[in-house]
Amino acid sequence: MKAAFRKHPAGVAIITTMTPTGPVGLTASSVASVAVDPAAIVFSVTRATGSAGAILEADGFVVHLIDDDHSALAQSFAVSGSERFTPEQGWDALPSGEPHLPAARAALRCRPLQTVAVGSSTVVIAEVVEVLFGDESSPLIYVDRAFHALPHAD
């Protein structure tokens, strides 16, 4: 199954939250819309430790739908121990406290509704409580173990 999904393009998101020890985040390619009313999304994480564990325990988080200008940022959030949340990367904080990347195509501020353990992964269903729009440029996708720009439709 892994080989089949390597060939399946997926949009790229960076999911962030704030913890008592500071901001955390991870790169995800499993984000999907579930419902419009109530507005809900779904994504999965593969372990309940580190950044994924912090997001699973959070009362709120932000799902940033990013563009091809942020491929290096997506890579840094995909690798444990990489430099994150630097001023040069353009982060700020929402009034609710979560880290926010204003240049993301869209940022979905969410609160968790339900989690479901499936094998070594956890599926998260979340309510979208706010949508913030940023820059319009080419979406970033992940396919065949690499990030790629999807040409912007005019």
C-alpha positions in Angstrom: 0.0 0.0 0.0 2.9 2.4 0.8 4.1 2.1 -2.8 0.7 3.0 -4.2 0.3 6.1 -2.1 3.8 7.3 -3.0 2.4 7.8 -6.5 -0.7 9.7 -5.2 -0.2 13.4 -5.0 -1.3 15.2 -1.8 -1.5 18.7 -0.6 1.0 19.8 2.0 0.2 21.4 5.3 2.1 22.5 8.4 0.2 21.9 11.6 1.2 24.0 14.7 0.2 24.5 18.3 1.6 26.1 21.4 2.7 24.1 24.4 3.9 25.3 27.8 7.4 24.8 26.6 6.9 26.6 23.3 5.6 26.2 19.8 5.6 22.8 18.0 4.6 21.7 14.5 4.8 19.0 11.9 4.3 18.6 8.2 1.3 16.6 7.0 0.0 15.4 3.7 -3.1 13.7 5.0 -5.3 16.7 5.5 -8.8 16.6 4.0 -12.1 18.4 4.3 -14.8 16.4 5.9 -17.9 18.6 6.2 -19.0 22.2 5.6 -21.6 22.5 8.4 -20.1 22.1 10.8 -16.8 23.0 9.2 -14.6 20.0 9.8 -11.3 18.5 8.6 -9.4 15.2 9.2 -5.7 14.3 9.2 -3.6 11.6 10.6 -0.3 11.4 12.6 1.9 8.4 12.8 3.0 8.5 16.4 1.8 10.1 19.7 5.2 11.5 20.8 7.0 14.7 20.1 5.2 17.3 18.0 2.4 14.8 17.0 1.8 14.0 20.7 1.6 17.7 21.5 -0.9 18.3 18.7 -3.0 15.3 19.9 -3.1 16.8 23.4 -3.7 20.4 22.4 -7.0 22.2 22.8 -6.4 24.0 19.5 -4.0 24.0 16.6 -3.6 25.7 13.2 -3.5 23.8 9.9 -1.5 25.9 7.3 -2.1 25.0 3.7 1.1 26.1 2.1 2.5 27.0 -1.3 5.6 26.1 -3.3 7.5 29.1 -1.7 7.4 27.1 1.6 8.9 23.8 0.4 12.1 24.3 2.6 9.8 25.1 5.6 7.8 22.0 4.9 11.0 19.9 4.8 12.2 21.4 8.1 8.9 20.5 9.8 9.1 17.0 8.4 12.5 16.3 10.1 12.8 16.0 13.8 15.2 18.4 15.4 15.2 20.9 12.5 15.2 24.6 13.1 11.6 25.9 13.4 9.7 29.0 14.3 12.5 31.4 13.5 11.7 35.1 12.8 13.2 34.6 9.2 10.5 32.0 8.5 7.8 34.6 9.1 5.9 33.2 12.1 3.7 35.2 14.4 1.1 34.2 17.0 -2.7 34.4 16.8 -4.6 36.1 19.6 -5.5 32.5 20.7 -1.8 31.8 21.1 -1.1 29.3 18.3 1.8 29.9 15.9 0.6 31.3 12.6 2.3 31.7 9.2 0.6 34.7 7.6 2.1 33.9 4.2 0.3 30.5 4.0 -2.3 30.1 1.3 -4.8 29.5 4.1 -4.7 28.8 7.8 -7.4 26.8 9.5 -7.6 27.4 13.3 -9.1 24.2 14.7 -10.2 22.5 17.8 -10.2 18.7 18.1 -13.5 16.9 18.0 -12.4 13.2 18.0 -9.3 11.0 17.7 -9.3 7.4 16.5 -6.3 5.0 16.9 -5.8 3.0 13.7 -2.7 0.7 13.8 0.3 2.9 14.5 -1.5 6.1 13.4 -4.1 8.4 15.0 -6.8 10.0 12.9 -7.8 13.5 14.1 -11.2 15.0 13.3 -11.3 18.7 14.0 -13.7 21.6 13.8 -12.5 24.6 11.9 -13.3 27.6 14.0 -11.6 30.3 11.8 -10.1 30.5 8.3 -7.4 33.0 7.6 -6.3 33.6 4.0 -2.7 34.6 3.0 -0.8 34.8 -0.3 -2.1 33.3 -3.5 0.6 31.3 -5.3 1.2 27.8 -6.5 0.1 25.0 -4.1 2.7 22.7 -2.7 2.1 18.9 -3.2 3.9 15.8 -2.0 4.3 12.9 -4.4 7.0 10.1 -4.8 8.8 11.2 -1.6 9.4 14.8 -2.8 7.7 18.3 -2.7 6.6 19.8 -6.0 4.8 22.9 -7.1 1.4 22.5 -8.7 1.0 25.2 -11.4 -1.4 27.9 -10.3 -4.6 27.8 -12.2 -5.5 31.2 -13.8 
